[in-house]
Amino acid sequence: MSVFDLTDADRAAAEAHVSFARAEARRTDLPAGTALRPVRTAAVIGAGTMGGGIAMAFANAGLPVWLIDADAEGLQRGLARVRDNYAQSVKRGKLTEPDMAARLALITGTLSLAEAAEADLFVEAVFEDLALKQRLFRDLDAVARPGAILATNTSGLDIAAIAQATTRPQDVVGAHFFSPAHVMKLLEVVRTDQTAPEVSATLMALGPRLGKVAVLARVYPGFIGNALFRQYNREAHFLVEDGALPHEVDAALTRFGYAMGIFAVHDMAGNDVGYPTRKAQMATRDTNRRWNDLIMALVEQGRLGQKSGRGWYRYEAGSRTPQRDPELEAFIVAESERRGIVRRPIGEQEILERCLYGMVNEGARLLAQGIALRPSDIDLVYLTGYGFPAAQGGPMAMADRIGLPVVAAAVQDLHARMGVWWEPAPLLLQLAREGRSFAQWQAEQAEQAEAIPQGQSA
């Protein structure tokens, strides 16, 4: 029996843990009684898929919202997409025609930031480019009323650097929605060292109003969710270079409990998502570690995924069912040879260890640095926003169930064999050495916090 297999008792414990994690996430380290800023109106900048979805989330909660775009055609496309999304909900019987009309009436399209100057909250949802976001926040600083919250939907850029483009960094915060934003339940609230407590508290309270599960984080590349996802994604691609094939990795992940394997997900989302950013980063990335650029090669071959009929898999006309593609598999084998990698058979246990233990290791790093408040917050992010199997309880709960000594030993072995990406997190090694779990660490941290008089900090 694999350490990843579950008993009925394991499933029951995971269910209880999920409820516990939801309750814990509502408790933050913000000062008790922190006053909230009113959020009666909002403005979303960027009418793309993400911006339109965020605007819908506000309208669904009954909040008037401006949807702003610098391009007239882009704005009209965005508004049309919103109308189509609502129409699909009506068609499926999830929304009535009057409700659709009421929600659409709450969304006002405009090309002018100034028209939304009195909004209580601005959410920027433009392309992931730091210079672009800084320019936009300078413009917002000049337009937004005093006391307005200036939020960025960046999925991993330095929010402190964005905030420094304004004269009011205390009003700037991360509001990381997940696509499609009107459907996905996770909201990462990301504070900088200068974000005012009432701004963070307001966003944490806003999450449930929007039907979201809000989790508080600090600035770190990728925050909580994408910081861990990088580890999962990287190892899946390395596994394919080392000897596995996409369908083998995906089969292991779906047997673990994921609804879809990572390569099927890439094909569904589009392999070209993030291509310009990855391409730009190639010139400056570290040379002391291994990188995987297979997905870049697929994009350059036109293998974009479902929308082009071929990606990591091939797709019959009108079907979204992945089929093995001998041409793609031959290309992978040739690429391994070109890179000097001797391919070998890779079993399910190794696939799961490499995909999952990297997330646990990174999670321990985030806890030690205070990026995430508690292990259960990391679990909640993964259960809510990344499709982690609920029956497994989240990556940190999974690691506790398996045993941190087992996980730490595997991470140390992978570090010895594969180098810098697998450098063990000191907290993981410490807890394993002491025979403690992440859950015990969380309880100890809570006890210490309760022992500190209000108004002081550790």
Beta strands, then each sheet from edge to edge (+ up, - down):
strand 1: 42-45
strand 2: 65-68
strand 3: 107-110
strand 4: 121-124
strand 5: 149-152
strand 6: 172-177
strand 7: 186-191
strand 8: 213-218
sheet 1: 3+ 2+ 1+ 4+ 5+ 6+ 7- 8-
end
